[in-house]
């Protein structure tokens, strides 16, 4: 890691000199998406690529480089030349993985340059249709009456959805057992099939189940209502102080020349404020949330501290680290 950082410093100096001779960008830009095609991170990356290609005056492509909870794609960008031609879109695992894995191939805070927060991604709390509750207050009372008997699903151990459930348990003073699944589809199917009491899940994945009355939404995990589910209140309205959201962000390697960083931040922020892109993101349950690079770095550090506290208090451990 130390050698990589030394190489990055030298490369950054060479890149800055090259930038002075040729304005950025003068060739195709690649955004690595650290998660699979078809998911929310991928959707956001592709919308961003389409939107920024025109103001940059170059084609911008998306390459999915997946695996190891986003660490393969993230590591590739951390090791890339800081010239602005290899960039990254990744999720909240950026703040989460350091607390779950003993060995990391990179230190995001030293080897990546945050460009802007792209979107905040609230989850929805939904129950199966046989659960006799229609609000968070009623759910808390029901859980206390059935201590340790209720279950909540997530798309995996250590996933932000599990952390959301564990935070709910602590703040509400209840014991609802976690049942992990491999992805949103089976996680939702067993709630709809009434095998699992409830779930914390992405709004985009839950929407077809909600629209077909197969599960009942009773709260969102953000502190404000979500455009995709306008009639569903924030959990915090009935459980004050509750908030936990996933997020997708835009990064480059550490050492990006300042003019490149400013240019990328400007075009990305402009894209997030464009009405057509914002509408598509909100339809998927995402909230555009542009920031400055330093605001984004501070945000990640804050979320990382929040995740760490939940992981320790809930005793969350991965079987393989």
DAPEMO-V934299 format. One line per field, one symbol per residue. ss: DSSP state (H for helix, E for strand, L for the rest). phi: phi as a letter, one per 20 degrees, with the letter a starting at -180 (. if undefined). burial: 1 if it has 16 or more other C-alpha atoms within 10 Angstrom, else 0. A space follows every 10 residues. Layout:
ss=???
phi=???
burial=???
This chain:
ss=LHHHHHHHHH HHHHHHHHHH HLLLLLLLEE EEELLLLLLH HHHHHHHHHH HHHHHHLLLE EEEELLLHHH HHHHHHHHLL LLLLLEEEEE LLHHHHHHHL LLLLLLLHHH HEEEEEEEEE ELEEEEEELL LLLLLHHHHH HHHHHLLLLL EEEELLLLLH HHHHHHHHHH HHLLLLEEEE LLLHHHHHHH HHLLLLLEEE EEHHHHHHHH HLLLEEEEEE LLLLLELLEL LLLEHHHLLL LLLLLEEEEE EEELLLLHHH HHHHHHHHHH HHHLHHHHHH HHHLLEEELL LLHHHHHHHH HHHHHHHHHH HHHHLLLLLL L
phi=.fffffffff ffffffffff ecfeecbgdd deeecffnef ffgfffffgf feffffmbfc ddcecdplln fffffffgef fedndccbdb dfggeegged dfddfbdgfd dcdfdafebe cfedecdffe feccbfgfff fffffcgmee ccdbeqfnfg ffffffffgf femccdfece ceofffffgf ffemecfbbd bffgffgfff felecdfcad eeecfdgfcf edffgffdcg nfabcebdcd ccfgngggff gffffffffg ffefffffff fffenddgbf begfffgfff fffffffgff fffemfcefd c
burial=0000100110 1100110010 0001100011 1111111001 1111111110 1110010001 1111110011 1111111111 1111111111 1111111111 0000010100 1111111111 1111111110 1010110011 0111000001 1111111111 1111111110 0101111111 1001001101 1101011111 1111111011 0001111111 1111111110 0111110100 0111111111 1111111001 1011111110 1100001110 1111111111 1110011001 0011001101 1000010000 0
